[in-house]
Structures are given as C-alpha cells and as structure tokens.
Amino acid sequence: MIPGPTPVPETVLKAMGRHPIGHRSGPFQALVRHTSEQLRWLHQTSQDVLVITGSGTAAMEAGIINTLSRGDKVLCGDNGKFGERWVKVSKAFGLDVEVVKAEWGQPLDPEAFRKALEADVEKKIRAVILTHSETSTGVMNDLETISKYVNNHGTALTIADCVTSLGACNVPMDSWGLDVVASGSQKGYMMPPGLSFVAMSERAWQAYERSDLPKFYLDLGPYRKTAIKDSNPFTPAVNLYFALESALEMMQAEGLEAIFARHSRHRAAAQAGMKAIGLALYAAEGHGSPAITAVAPEGIDAEQLRKAVQAKFDILLAGGQDHLKGKVFRIGHLGFVCDRDVLTAVSAIEATLQSLGLHQGEIGAGMAAAARELN
C-alpha cells in the first residue's frame, strides 16, 4: 500500500513473462501501434504519447530540456519533494527559476501563478513547471486552473508531472491545454518500474525547434519521428511493452470514469478511516490526492507504527520524506487496488494502534467509517 511501485495484476505479470521479440520486427511494430492508441485514450489527447525506457523523472527532464533554452525564465511550483526536484533540474540546466512556493501539506496557490504571469508584460516566462499530485505530501494541485492562466499568458508552456495523477484522476491533456504531460509505469499504469511517458502539444513542439539545451537519449525529436513508424529510436524494454498493452486493456475495460470514481472512493474511505481513528491528515482539507493519503499521527512515531503494521500484517505503508520522516506515514491507493485492500489497510492500522496501546477512540470506528464511504 505504497504509491509506487504499485501492485501488478497477474495478467500483466504473465504478459511480461513472454519471450522477447525483435524490437524492429513486424509484431513489435503492431504492439507499438496498439499501445500508442491506448496511450492517447488514457491521456485524452490527439498527440503522440512517447515512451522512454526510464523512470518518471526521465519523462519530466525530457519535457524540460526539449522545450526550453539556457537562460529561459520559468515559474516552478514547489510544495513538496517532487516540486523541489523540478527546481533542482531546472537550475541544473541553467534556467532562470522563479519559485512559487507553498508549505508542505498545502496546495500551490493558482492566484500566485496568475499574478506572476499577468505581471510578465514582456512575455519572458517560457514555462510553468509543477507537480499535479505531490506524492510526498498527498496534496493535489489545481492543474486545470493554473494551466488556464498559463494559456492566457500566450507564450509560456505548462509542463506537468502527472506521475501519480494519470490513471487516478481526470487529466484531459487537450481540453485543459496542457503542453507537456509526464508519467511513469509503476503508478496508475499498474506495471513494474521501467517505462516513462511524455506527451507534448503542438505549442511544445514549436518550442522544441528553438530549444538549445543539451540532449541525446532524451531528445524527443527522434522519438516522435520513429513513433510515426511504430518504432523507437533506441532498444526499448520489449517485455514492459507486453505489460503495458495488458494493463491498458484492463483500464479500457473498466473505463476512465469508473477508474476515476474508484480512486475517489478509496481516497474518501482512507481519509474517513484515519479521521475516525483519531489520526490527523497531513494534506490540507479538500486537497487530498486520489492516489495517496498522508497521515500525521500526533504524538505517535509514524515510523514505529509503519514498521509494526508491516511486522504484524505484512502490509507496507510509505514513510515520510526528508523532514517528515517519523512524522508522517502514507497509504497508497493507486492503480490495482480494490475496496478490500483499503479496508484491510485501515483495519490493520487500527489493530496495530490498539496493540501498541495508542488507540484513542472506539475499536472498529475506523473500519466502520471506511466501509460507509465504500457503499
């Protein structure tokens, strides 16, 4: 029950276990053609979704270095571990970074982006870089509204880390006017780590033409050129393509709206369960991610609780990162997760608190509250 790698369905594991085929062969081209159609469906876009053998960070770095040039000014949202990462990546490539910051646990303020963009009368801002679902804190940022302000600016691009939001909630790339959307296979895709995905708008491809940042393996031009031929510029992770096709077939059978509703239901159940036990949520009220619930148990060592849940029930919860270590634990409910899994996690946390003499309320209250949200 961590936010990645997430559980992998048996059908996906079996597909991945097939013998590899040649990546320049007709059968592999047919596989790329099919998965490309599936990826466009998931991203709700008419653009190609390019597949990189690498993690979600590779997709985000690719989005940055393929659309920007040294010295370009960017606004970078920072309200958690991954927002911090995009600030570091941007500075590493010599960009002029203005940070729009919020405290960990709080969402980015869309108005801060609006004011900065409207004040930029000389149109020097070339991109707004932000995380949609901040995995470290369980906070959702208002990507739709921020993207609207970016589009009103007319010059800047929206570069979005959708690693734990894609496949968990609605991210309609075209209708929201998103320019770069990056994600990774080990999250909502229900696959092992190893593939990352990046989709770019026509505006982003126009920016590609002027980009002068160094790139070779992550140069998206060759990926786009070979995608037209149902291929890849380098040796891809063939067996992960088998897994990708199988996972996306499962997702298409469930349907986007049903997938989003399931994740919303699991968020509601996890949050209700923790509140009923008497544990505080870390994310600001109304801004919790459908992928992960961060819990800040006051007066309780979160690491002690997390380790006890694993020892007693063989359920792994995620810990807090950086200064949140020992203060926060995180329940992942992303990807191949069902109602039973959420109920099991909530009841295991409650039972562990009882065994440690730390349970404050009525035994079973957390389980009952979670069950009510799953009706």
Secondary structure, 3 states (H helix, E strand, C coil): CCCCCCCCCHHHHHHHCCCCCCCCCHHHHHHHHHHHHHHHHHHCCCCCEEEEECCHHHHHHHHHHCCCCCCCEEEEEECCHHHHHHHHHHHHCCCEEEEEECCCCCCCCHHHHHHHHHHCCCCCEEEEEEECEECCCCEECCHHHHHHHHHHHCCCEEEEECCCCECCECCCHHHHCCCEEEEECCCCCCCCCCEEEEEECHHHHHHHHHCCCCCCCCCHHHHHHHHCCCCCCCCCCHHHHHHHHHHHHHHHHHCHHHHHHHHHHHHHHHHHHHHHHCCEECCCCCCECCCEEEEECCCCCHHHHHHHHHHHHCCCCEECCHHHCCCCEEEECCCCCCHHHHHHHHHHHHHHHHHCCCCCCCCCHHHHHHHHHCC
